[in-house]
Amino acid sequence: MKPFFAVLAAALLTSAAPDRAYDLVIRGGIIYDGSGAAPYVGDVAVKGDRIVAVGKVDGSGVREVDAKGLAVAPGFINMLSWSTDSLVQDGRSQGEIRQGVTLEVFGEGWSMGPFTPRMKADYEKRQGDIEYPVSWTTLGEYLTFLQNRGVSPNVASFVGATTVRIHELGEKDVDPTPEQLDRMRALVRQAMNEGALGVGSSLIYAPANYAETPELIALATESAKCGGMYISHIRNESDDLLGAIDELIEIAQKSGGPAEIYHLKEAGAANWGKLPAVIERVEAARKAGTRITADMYTYTAGATGLDAAMPLWVQDGGLEAWIARLKDPAIRARVIAEMKQAGKGWENLRLQTGDDDKVLLLAFKNPALKPLTGKTLAEVAKMRGKSPEETAIDLVIEDGSRVGTAYFLMDEKNVARQTAIPWVAFGSDAESQAPEGVFLKSATHPRAYGNFARLLGKYVRDEQTTTLQDAVRRLTSFPASNLGIRDRGSLKPGYFADVVVFDPATIADHATYDQSQVYATGMRDVFVNGVQVLKDGEHTGATPGRAVWGPGKGRCS
């Protein structure tokens, strides 16, 4: 039997111990709850993977985090992520976690399923710096694969209209038969049942561009039946920008679902004045009852490949067929001639820049070409003593890829104005990287490391194009609502504990086109599903991310 005084001391200690009601309490921060309402000073309490109290929190947590003077907000949603490969390589998602991104959304035209055996083989053959076997078949299986492998952010995806098309039609410029279209629709239903968010398209590229409007309406209709969204890199972002927006609105209206414009922009100086007409068209559709939204990145250059500088007909049949044609002297001459003209039925991004010094080469597959990384097309053409058109063709042939390329296309004033549009969310249109290992084999667009920090630093704090509470709304609850995602995007009891703590006075991007792989700063703490993945600005190594499923999960078979 214990001595009396030992028992008494133990009892006193027990009664004096604080009630640890919560696993985590973030204390005294400036709460931006995601609603767009004015911020206020308060606490956020977490138990397990959920928020259980917001405001004045009585009782203590197993962990207490002092957020005095700092912003506390829901985790940010990246509406357009290309981390499909990079998360297989490195699940930490360093570049985006350090900006507060807790959900990455994939699926711009291409998605990681559904695949045929041929599609798997082609994907593996065409991989660049990151190589791995494709062990899944459907989109749902891919998202589950990432979750089981271990990733820091949550992940979600649209099913790609291009992927569905290739599954049934291959990569050629053909129209589907009624039977083939029925099978494509069935693939969309399957993906929606597995948890896809909707259907995504990328209509300036081959073979996506070969899809005509009725085909896209058919696929979007299946998505809409399951509560999904149609989201699109529209058919033209330059000379026929307004016509392309009209097509997106038509698809939304005829499918019965909402639609979003990927990375809203006005490409080419001749088109910079079209932003007011773009806003007018979208707002007219919204007023008439069709939910049209958009997302954007916070830079004046886009990034894609040299395929966006060549006519679509030469790309018919896929990468290998494209390269084979470029080796034919007669075809090569025709391609060169068309590269010098405004695109007819296609978008010539190279000409929209106005100068080959504004065409920046970012990523090569062939080690022999990697020394050209960071040079412009004009510089390489001069080095080789050939025209820019010949040089672009030669680079595609020599690299065996589309060659990663940035095109300087947009007006800074338009970018700033778009950051204030209330129906515009944000997406990096890039993969999340780290300045180490395989990622250093190529350059990237600075948006991979700075898109969200740039919004909060350059535009919100420095230029005051919009308020911090509305920027947070359009990074959190707004995209979550558009996507039909439940229990994320807001600081509310019962919601998943995706929470960020940052300093509005110091948050900033640092990556540039010359030095693209530099982390943003100012984000102090990040929690995903209640687990801390960023602490005092450094990654903890935790990988608590989950697959986030769309509204059709389990009910659209």
N, C-alpha and C positions, 0 to 999 in steps of 0.2 A: 504494500500500500504506500502511495506517495505521501511525503510529509504534508501536513496541513498547509504550511506557508507556500509550498510549491504549487499546490492545487489552487490556493487563493490567488497567487500571482498569475497563473495561467488564465484564470477566470477574468481577472482584471484586464489582462492584455487582450483577451478576446472581445470583451465589451468595449474597449477603447479603439479597436481596429476599425478603420473606416469601412463603410458598406461599398464593396467593389461591384456596383450594379452593372457596369459596362466593361467591355473589353478595351474600348478606346474612347477618350473624350478629347476633342480638339477645342481648346479653350480660347475664348476672347478674340476670335478673328472677326473680320468684316465679312459678313455673310452675303454672298451673291447667290441666291438660291436657284437660279436658272429661269425664274419666271419673268425677268425683266423689271421686277419691282425694285424700289430703292433699297440699297444695302443697309444692313444694321449690324451692330456688334452682338455677337452671341456665340453659342457653343454648338457642336455637333457630336452626338453620342452614337457609338456603334457597338452592336453586339453581334458576334459572328460575322456574317457577310452583309448585314443590313443596317441601315440607319434606323435608330429607334427614337431619337429625340433631336429637335433642332430649336435653338433659342436659348433660354436660360435653363441649363441642365443642372439639377440637383443630384447629389450622389457623385461618386468618383469612378474613374476607370482603372482597370489594371494598368493601362498606359495613359498618360496625360501628355498632350502636345500643346505647347504654348504657341498660339498663332496671333498674338497681340500685334496690331498694326499691319497684318497681312490679309490678303483676300483669301477666302475659303469658298470654293465653288464646286459644282458637280464636275466630274471628269469630262474632258472634251471628246467630241465625236468627229473623227476624220471621215467625211463623206466620200472621199475618193482616195483610197490607199492602194498602192501597188506592192505591199509587203508580202505578197503571196509566196515569193521565193525567199526573201530575206528572213522571214520568220522561221522558215525551215532551217536556214543556216544558223541563225542566232535569235532565239526566242525572246531575248530581252527587249527588243525594239527600243534601243537606247535613244535614237534620234527623236522619237516621238514621245516616249515616256518623259523625257527631260523637258518637253513642252506642255505636258499635262494631258496628252491624248490617252484615253483609257478604252476607246473602242475604235477599231479600224474596220472600215467597210470596203469590201472588194467588189469587183464585177463590172468594170467599164467595158462592156462588149464581150470580153473574154472572162470566163470563170473557170475555176479549177474542177470542173465536172459539169455535166456528164461527159465522160470520155469513152471512146471506142478503143480497142487495142491499137489501131493505127494512130489515133490521136495521141495516145500515151507515148508511142514510139517516136512520133514526130516531135513531141514536146521535149523528150529527153535528148534527142539529136540536136535540137536547136538551142539548148541551154547555153548560157554564157559563162560568166565567172563562177556562178553557183551551180553545182551539178549534184543531182540526187535522183534516185529511182522514184517513179510515180507508182505508189503502192495502193492507191485508191481508184475508184471508178466514178462515183457520184459526188456531187457538190457537198452533200451532207456528210459523206465519209471524209472528205478533205477537212472540213471544219472540225470534225471530231478528232481527226488525226492531229491537227494543231493543238487542240485542247489537251489531248493525251500526251503529246510530245513535251508540252510545257511552254507556254508563252506568257509574257507579262501583261499585254493588253487583252481585252476581250476582242473577239473577231466575229464578223458577220459578212454576208455576201448576197449580191444579186446573182441570178443566173444569167449568163451572157447570151444575148441573141445570136452573136457570132458563133459561140460554142455550140449552141443548139443547131444552127445552120450547118456547121461543118460536120456535126454528128450524122446528119441525114443527107447532106448534099455534097460534102467535101468542100474544097476551096475554089471551085470554079464558078464562073459567072453564069449561073443557071437559075431558073425559077422553079420553085417546088411544085410538084403535082399535088392535086387535092389529097392523095394518100400520104405523100411526104409531109405536107403541111399538118395533117392530122397527127402524124407521129411527132412532129416538132411541138405541137400544142401539148401532146401527152408528156413530153419531156419537161416542159415548163410546169405542168401540174405536178409531176413527180418532184421537181426541185422545190416547188412551193410547199408541198407536203413535207419535205425534208427540212424546211425552215428558211428557204431563200426569202429575201426581202421584196423581190419583184423581178422585173426583167430589165437588163441594162444593154444599151447598144452603143456602138462607136462608128458612126456612119461616114467618116471621111476615109476610112481604111478599107483595103481589100482583105477578106471578102465581105465584110460587113456592108459596104456600100452597095453591093449587088442586091441587097434586100430592098424591095419596093414597099411603099407605104402600107398596102393591104396586108402584106406578110407581117409587118410589125404590129399592125392593129390586132391581127389574129393572136399573136403571142402575148401582147399586152392585155388582151381580153381575158386570157386564162389567168394571168397574174392578178388582174382586178377582181376576178371571182373569188380569189383567195385573200383579198385585202391588201394586195401588193401594189407597188408603184412602178411605173415606167420611168426610167432614167436614161438620159442619152447625151453622149457627145454628138451633138446635132450635125446634120449633113453638111453644113457650111457655117463657118464662124467669121466669114469675111464678106465677099461681094454679094452673096445671097443669104446673108445672116437672117434677114427678116422672113424670107421664104422658108428657111429651115426651122425657125421658131413657129411659124404657122403649121408646118408639118407636125411638130411635137404637140402643139395644141390640138390638132385634128386627131392624132393618135389617142390623146387623153380623152377627148370628148367621145370618140367612137368606141373606145374600149370600156368606158365607164369608170376609169380609175384616175388617180392623180398622176402628174408627171413632173420631173425635175430636169433642168438643164445642167449638165455637167460643166464645170469650170467656165462660167459665163465670161465672154470676152468679145471684143470688137477687134478683129485681127487685120492689120494693114492700115497705114495712115489714111487711106482713102475712105476707110470705114469707121474711123474714130468718132465721127459725128452721129453715128446711128444709135448711140446709147439711149437718148430720150425716146426714140421710136421703139426700141426694145422694151423699155420700161412701160410705155403706153400699151403695147400689145399684151404683155404679161398681165398687167393690172386690169385691162379690159376683160381678159379671160377669167381672172379671179373674181371680178365683180359679177360676171355672168354665171358663176357657180362652178367653174372648173379650177381645181386646185393646182396651180402651176407655181413651182418654186425653182430655185437655182442654187448652185454653190460656186465657189471661186477659190483661186489661190491669189496670194498677195504680191505678185511679181509681174513684170512687163514682158517676160519671155516665157514661152511655152517650151515643152520638151517632148520630143517624140523620136522619129527616125527619118532617115533619108527617103523612106518610102513616101513621105508626105511631100517630097519634091518631084515625084515622078507620076506619070499617068497611071490610072488604075488598070487599064487593059493589059499593061505589060506584067502586072502582078497576078493575073488570072491563074489560078491553080496552085498558089502557095509560093513559099520562099524559094524552093529549089527550081520551080518552073520559071519564076521571075529571073533568077540569076542566069539560068540557061539562055533565056531570051536576050538578056543584056550582052551575051557573048556573040550574038549574031550581028554582023556588021550592018545589015540593012535595018534590023530592028533598032539597033543602037542609034543609028542616024535619025530614025523617026522619033525615038525617045528624046534625044538631044533637042530636036526642033520643038517638040511640045513642052519641054522644060523651060524654054525661053518665052513661052506664051502664058497668058492667064489661063487657068484651068477651065476646060469646057466639060462640065459634068464631074469635075474633081477639083480639089482645092490645092493650089500650088503655094504651099507655105513659104517656100524659098523666095518666090517673087514678092510675096506680101511683106517680107522684111525690108525690101528695097535695096539690099546691099549684101553681098556674100560675106562681108566682114561681120554681119549680124547672124551668121549661121555658125554656131559653135559646136564642135565635135566633142562629145562627152564620153562615149563608151564603145570600145572595140572588143571583139571576141578573139581575134587573131593576135597573139603576143607580138608579132612583128610590126603591127600597126599601133600598138599602145603608146609609143612615143609621140604620136600625133594627138593624143588626148589633150584637150584644152586649146588647141589651135582652131582657127576659123577655116571655113571652106575656102575662102579667098587666099589665106596663107598657104594652105596645102596645095592649092592649084598653082600658085606661083612657084612653090618649091619644086613641083613636078613639071612645070612648063606646059601645063595643059589648061583647057578651059574649065571653069567650075562645073559645068555639066558633065564633061568627060571624067573629071576627078570624082564627082559623086558616084557615077556609075562604076568606076574602077574600085572605089572603096567598098561598095556593096559586094562586088564580085570577090575581091581579095579577102574580105572579112567573113563572108558567108553569113551575113546578118544584115538587118536593116540599118545598123550603125546608130547608136544613141546620139541624138542631136538636139540642141536648143535653138529655137528661132525667136529672135527679138521682134515682137509683133504689136504689142499693146501700148496704149498711152497711159502714163502715170496718173494723169488727172482722172481718167475713167476708172482706173483701179481704185483710187481713193474714193471716188463717188460711189462705187459699187459696195464698198465696205459699210456704207450707211443704209443700204436698201434693206427694209425689214424682212423681206422674203428670201434673202440670200444667206445660206450657210457657208461652210468652209471645208475645203478638202485639199490635201497636199498634192495629189496626182503624182505621188512618188513613193518609193519604198523607204521604210525606216531602216537606217543603217547605223554603223558605228565607225569611227575613224581608226579602224584596225583590221588586220587580217585580210580576208578576201575582198572586202569592200574597198580597199585601197588600190585594187587593180584597175579601177575605172574612176572617172569623175562622176558627179551627179549634179542635178539642179539644186541650188541652195534651198529651194522649198522643202527638200527632204529633211533638213535640219532646222528650218526657221519659219515655216509658214504661219504657225499659230502664235509663236512669240512675236513675230513681225506685226501681226494684227494688233496684239495687245500693247506692244511697245511703240512702234512707228505710228500706227494709225489712231489708236485709242488715246494713248498718253500724249504723244508728241504733236500730232496733227489734229487731234480731237474731231475726227470725222464722225464718230459715234460715241455713245457713252459706254462705260465699262459694263454696266448692267445689261445693256442690250447686246453687246458683243458676246457676253457670257451666255445670254439666252440663245443666241444663234449658233453657239458652239455646243449647246447642251439640250435643253428641253425642246427647242424647235426642231432640230433634226430627229430627235428621238420620237417625237409625235408624228412627224412626216413618215417615218419608217414603220410606224405601228409597233414600236418597241415599248413594252410595258416595264414599269418599275426601274427605269434608268433615265438619267438626264436631269434630275432635280434633287435638291436636298430636301427630302420629305421623309417622315417616318414610314417605314415599310419598303423604301426603295433600296436597291443595292448600294453598298457603300463604295462607290466610285467617287473619290473626293480628291481635290487638289488644293494645295496651299502655295500661294505665290506672292511675290512683291510687285504690286502694280508700278512702283516707282523705278524698278530696275529691270524688269523683264525685257529681254531684247534678243534679237537674232544676230548672229555673227558670221554665218556662212555667206560667201560671195561666189560669183561665177569663177573667179580666179582661185579662191580657196573655199571649195564647196563643202568640205567635210569638217565643219566646226560646230560644236554644240551651242545651242541657245543657253542663256542663263536667266536666272530670276525665278525659276520654278523650284520651290524648296522641298515640298513633300507631295508624294502621289500615293494614293491607296486604290487598289483594284479589288473589288469584292471583299473589302475590309482588311486586305493584306498590304503592308507598306512595300512599294516597289521603288520608291525614291525617297531617300532620307537625307536631309541637309544638302540636297543637290546632287547626291551620288546614288547610283543604282544599287539596290540591295541584293540583286540576283534572284529575287523571288519571281515565280512564274505562275500566278494565280488566275490568269486569264481564262475565260470560258467562251465557248461558242454561244452566240446570241442569236436566237431564232426569230424568224419573221412571224407575222400573224396567222399564216396558213399552216403552221407546223401541226402535222397530225390530223388535218381535217380537209385536205384537198386531193385525196387519192382518186 
